Amino acid sequence: MDYEKKPGEGRLFKNKKKASESDADYYGYYMHKDGVTEEGINAWINTSKAGNKYMKLSFWDKAETAAKGIAEAKKALAPQPQPEGFPEDDIPF
């Protein structure tokens, strides 16, 4: 059964693809009370100097992150300028 997104609620899932210590232990999403805006959540399990366990949370804007990824992909796929002195018509094959 899939998780039903409800306004004012979120969910966290164990990060099974954690590749390094800095990667989040848990990840998930939070649906704002408006029922439209969704943000991402990252969570790390930490231990305080006093020995108490706690979760550190980080929130990120899903739309902003998606837009940044699209912009980076477009830049990577954009045609690269030809080096000077090497016209496109002068390919020997």
Phi and psi restraints in degrees (value plus and minus 20) as a CYANA .aco file:
   2 ASP   PHI     -94.3   -54.3
   2 ASP   PSI     132.9   172.9
   3 TYR   PHI     -92.8   -52.8
   3 TYR   PSI     109.4   149.4
   4 GLU   PHI    -106.8   -66.8
   4 GLU   PSI     103.2   143.2
   5 LYS   PHI     -95.7   -55.7
   5 LYS   PSI     104.0   144.0
   6 LYS   PHI    -145.0  -105.0
   6 LYS   PSI     120.7   160.7
   7 PRO   PHI     -76.3   -36.3
   7 PRO   PSI     116.1   156.1
   8 GLY   PHI      60.5   100.5
   8 GLY   PSI     -11.6    28.4
   9 GLU   PHI    -145.6  -105.6
   9 GLU   PSI     139.9   179.9
  10 GLY   PHI    -162.7  -122.7
  10 GLY   PSI    -198.8  -158.8
  11 ARG   PHI    -170.8  -130.8
  11 ARG   PSI     129.9   169.9
  12 LEU   PHI    -146.4  -106.4
  12 LEU   PSI     123.1   163.1
  13 PHE   PHI    -147.0  -107.0
  13 PHE   PSI     126.7   166.7
  14 LYS   PHI     -82.7   -42.7
  14 LYS   PSI     113.2   153.2
  15 ASN   PHI    -102.2   -62.2
  15 ASN   PSI      77.3   117.3
  16 LYS   PHI    -100.1   -60.1
  16 LYS   PSI     -29.5    10.5
  17 LYS   PHI    -126.1   -86.1
  17 LYS   PSI       1.1    41.1
  18 LYS   PHI     -82.0   -42.0
  18 LYS   PSI      97.7   137.7
  19 ALA   PHI    -122.2   -82.2
  19 ALA   PSI     -44.7    -4.7
  20 SER   PHI    -160.9  -120.9
  20 SER   PSI     146.2   186.2
  21 GLU   PHI     -81.6   -41.6
  21 GLU   PSI     -48.4    -8.4
  22 SER   PHI     -99.4   -59.4
  22 SER   PSI     -34.6     5.4
  23 ASP   PHI     -88.2   -48.2
  23 ASP   PSI     127.0   167.0
  24 ALA   PHI     -82.2   -42.2
  24 ALA   PSI     125.4   165.4
  25 ASP   PHI     -96.0   -56.0
  25 ASP   PSI     -52.4   -12.4
  26 TYR   PHI    -154.9  -114.9
  26 TYR   PSI     134.3   174.3
  27 TYR   PHI    -162.7  -122.7
  27 TYR   PSI     139.2   179.2
  28 GLY   PHI     158.3   198.3
  28 GLY   PSI    -180.4  -140.4
  29 TYR   PHI    -162.0  -122.0
  29 TYR   PSI     135.0   175.0
  30 TYR   PHI    -148.5  -108.5
  30 TYR   PSI     108.7   148.7
  31 MET   PHI    -116.4   -76.4
  31 MET   PSI      99.9   139.9
  32 HIS   PHI     -81.7   -41.7
  32 HIS   PSI     143.1   183.1
  33 LYS   PHI     -84.0   -44.0
  33 LYS   PSI     -38.5     1.5
  34 ASP   PHI     -91.2   -51.2
  34 ASP   PSI     -32.3     7.7
  35 GLY   PHI      56.5    96.5
  35 GLY   PSI     -14.1    25.9
  36 VAL   PHI    -140.2  -100.2
  36 VAL   PSI     -69.3   -29.3
  37 THR   PHI     -99.5   -59.5
  37 THR   PSI     109.4   149.4
  38 GLU   PHI    -144.1  -104.1
  38 GLU   PSI     114.2   154.2
  39 GLU   PHI    -138.2   -98.2
  39 GLU   PSI     134.2   174.2
  40 GLY   PHI    -109.1   -69.1
  40 GLY   PSI     132.9   172.9
  41 ILE   PHI    -150.0  -110.0
  41 ILE   PSI     114.0   154.0
  42 ASN   PHI    -137.7   -97.7
  42 ASN   PSI     123.0   163.0
  43 ALA   PHI    -157.0  -117.0
  43 ALA   PSI     119.1   159.1
  44 TRP   PHI    -141.7  -101.7
  44 TRP   PSI     119.2   159.2
  45 ILE   PHI    -108.0   -68.0
  45 ILE   PSI     101.6   141.6
  46 ASN   PHI    -146.1  -106.1
  46 ASN   PSI     147.9   187.9
  47 THR   PHI    -146.3  -106.3
  47 THR   PSI     108.9   148.9
  48 SER   PHI     -93.5   -53.5
  48 SER   PSI     149.1   189.1
  49 LYS   PHI     -80.7   -40.7
  49 LYS   PSI     -47.5    -7.5
  50 ALA   PHI    -101.7   -61.7
  50 ALA   PSI     -22.7    17.3
  51 GLY   PHI      71.2   111.2
  51 GLY   PSI     -11.5    28.5
  52 ASN   PHI    -108.3   -68.3
  52 ASN   PSI     114.0   154.0
  53 LYS   PHI     -98.9   -58.9
  53 LYS   PSI     122.7   162.7
  54 TYR   PHI    -171.6  -131.6
  54 TYR   PSI     146.1   186.1
  55 MET   PHI    -130.8   -90.8
  55 MET   PSI     108.7   148.7
  56 LYS   PHI    -113.8   -73.8
  56 LYS   PSI     111.0   151.0
  57 LEU   PHI    -134.8   -94.8
  57 LEU   PSI     126.8   166.8
  58 SER   PHI    -154.4  -114.4
  58 SER   PSI     112.6   152.6
  59 PHE   PHI    -132.3   -92.3
  59 PHE   PSI     124.4   164.4
  60 TRP   PHI    -162.8  -122.8
  60 TRP   PSI     127.9   167.9
  61 ASP   PHI    -100.7   -60.7
  61 ASP   PSI      96.9   136.9
  62 LYS   PHI     -82.2   -42.2
  62 LYS   PSI     -63.6   -23.6
  63 ALA   PHI     -85.0   -45.0
  63 ALA   PSI     -62.0   -22.0
  64 GLU   PHI     -84.8   -44.8
  64 GLU   PSI     -62.4   -22.4
  65 THR   PHI     -85.7   -45.7
  65 THR   PSI     -61.1   -21.1
  66 ALA   PHI     -84.3   -44.3
  66 ALA   PSI     -63.2   -23.2
  67 ALA   PHI     -82.7   -42.7
  67 ALA   PSI     -59.8   -19.8
  68 LYS   PHI     -84.2   -44.2
  68 LYS   PSI     -62.5   -22.5
  69 GLY   PHI     -83.4   -43.4
  69 GLY   PSI     -60.2   -20.2
  70 ILE   PHI     -85.2   -45.2
  70 ILE   PSI     -62.5   -22.5
  71 ALA   PHI     -83.3   -43.3
  71 ALA   PSI     -61.2   -21.2
  72 GLU   PHI     -86.2   -46.2
  72 GLU   PSI     -58.8   -18.8
  73 ALA   PHI     -86.3   -46.3
  73 ALA   PSI     -62.4   -22.4
  74 LYS   PHI     -81.7   -41.7
  74 LYS   PSI     -60.7   -20.7
  75 LYS   PHI     -84.2   -44.2
  75 LYS   PSI     -61.6   -21.6
  76 ALA   PHI     -87.1   -47.1
  76 ALA   PSI     -51.2   -11.2
  77 LEU   PHI    -111.1   -71.1
  77 LEU   PSI     -27.2    12.8
  78 ALA   PHI     -85.9   -45.9
  78 ALA   PSI     125.7   165.7
  79 PRO   PHI     -81.3   -41.3
  79 PRO   PSI     116.4   156.4
  80 GLN   PHI    -110.1   -70.1
  80 GLN   PSI     121.8   161.8
  81 PRO   PHI     -85.8   -45.8
  81 PRO   PSI     123.9   163.9
  82 GLN   PHI     -95.2   -55.2
  82 GLN   PSI     123.8   163.8
  83 PRO   PHI     -83.1   -43.1
  83 PRO   PSI     127.6   167.6
  84 GLU   PHI     -83.3   -43.3
  84 GLU   PSI     124.5   164.5
  85 GLY   PHI      64.5   104.5
  85 GLY   PSI     -11.4    28.6
  86 PHE   PHI    -155.2  -115.2
  86 PHE   PSI      59.6    99.6
  87 PRO   PHI     -84.5   -44.5
  87 PRO   PSI     127.9   167.9
  88 GLU   PHI     -80.1   -40.1
  88 GLU   PSI     -53.1   -13.1
  89 ASP   PHI     -96.5   -56.5
  89 ASP   PSI     -28.4    11.6
  90 ASP   PHI    -121.2   -81.2
  90 ASP   PSI      17.2    57.2
  91 ILE   PHI    -107.6   -67.6
  91 ILE   PSI     108.8   148.8
  92 PRO   PHI     -95.9   -55.9
  92 PRO   PSI     -13.7    26.3
